[in-house]
Amino acid sequence: MFDSRFPNIADLVARGGWFELGENEDIPAMIRAYDHGGTIYEGKSSYPTLEAALQDLEENLVKWLEETG
């Protein structure tokens, strides 16, 4: 079900990338995505819901996925 709702996030993870949720002392973004080359995306400092944070990441991974093929 997650894969069908968030296909870009699922693709990120299938390619060996990962994402993090929650507060971090060093990074003000609530949601972040990485691959072995470094940071792909850092979202906003807060979201009204977890769903909103995941949707933001989903939408912003499109450019990275297009660039990496």
C-alpha positions in Angstrom: 0.0 0.0 0.0 2.8 2.5 0.8 4.4 1.8 -2.6 1.2 2.7 -4.4 0.6 5.9 -2.4 4.2 7.0 -2.5 5.9 5.5 -5.5 8.7 8.1 -5.6 9.7 7.4 -2.0 9.5 3.7 -2.7 11.8 4.1 -5.7 14.2 6.1 -3.6 14.5 3.3 -1.1 14.7 0.6 -3.8 17.7 2.5 -5.2 19.5 2.3 -1.8 18.4 5.8 -0.6 16.6 6.5 2.6 14.6 9.2 4.3 14.3 10.4 7.9 11.4 11.9 9.8 11.4 13.9 12.9 13.4 16.6 14.6 17.2 16.8 14.3 19.4 19.1 16.3 21.5 20.0 13.3 18.9 20.1 10.5 15.7 22.1 10.8 13.8 20.0 8.3 11.2 17.6 9.6 11.6 15.2 6.7 14.9 14.6 4.8 16.0 12.3 2.0 19.5 11.0 1.2 21.4 8.7 -1.1 25.0 7.6 -0.9 26.0 10.9 -2.6 24.4 13.0 0.2 21.3 15.0 0.7 18.6 14.9 -1.9 15.9 16.9 -0.1 15.2 18.7 3.1 11.6 19.7 3.8 10.0 22.3 6.0 10.6 22.6 9.7 7.0 21.4 10.5 3.9 19.9 8.9 0.4 19.7 10.1 0.4 15.9 9.6 2.7 13.0 8.8 0.7 12.5 5.6 1.6 16.1 4.6 5.3 15.5 5.3 5.3 12.3 3.2 3.4 14.0 0.4 5.9 16.9 0.3 8.8 14.4 0.0 6.9 12.4 -2.7 6.4 15.5 -4.8 9.9 16.8 -4.4 11.6 13.6 -5.3 10.4 13.8 -8.9 13.3 16.0 -10.1 15.9 13.8 -8.4 14.4 10.7 -9.9 14.3 12.3 -13.4 18.0 13.3 -13.1 19.1 9.9 -11.9 17.1 7.9 -14.5 
